[in-house]
Amino acid sequence: MVHDGPVSAEDLENYETDMELALYREYRDVVRLFAYVVETERRFYLANNVDLQVRSAAGEVYFELSLSDAWVWDVYRSKRFVKSVRVVTFKDVNVEELVQAELEL
């Protein structure tokens, strides 16, 4: 539906809800393609290759995370599949290996 008037708060809320629901459905459809779930303070990723290194500089400890063959949980990205991602953070990083259901023959 197209209208020429100003966008209401309800219109924006409905749009955001629709976008989040579409993102969840996409996640549900693609999660089985990936081996790892990775969570940082800013993003949530699915990936097939994860390299997490603990580094330190000037007495500060930080994490350097490299992902390849990844999918990014971000409602505002038009393309969520990415070849590689590099994250450097001072915050916690959570990496979990997904348990794939046994293949049915």
Number of C-alpha atoms within 10 A of each C-alpha: 2 4 6 5 6 7 9 9 9 9 11 11 11 12 12 14 12 12 14 16 13 13 17 14 11 13 16 10 10 12 17 14 14 19 17 21 19 19 16 17 11 9 11 14 22 29 26 16 14 21 11 16 12 12 13 11 7 5 7 8 12 17 17 15 18 16 22 17 16 24 25 18 19 15 15 11 9 7 10 16 16 13 11 14 16 12 14 15 16 15 12 10 16 12 16 11 14 14 10 11 7 6 5 4 3
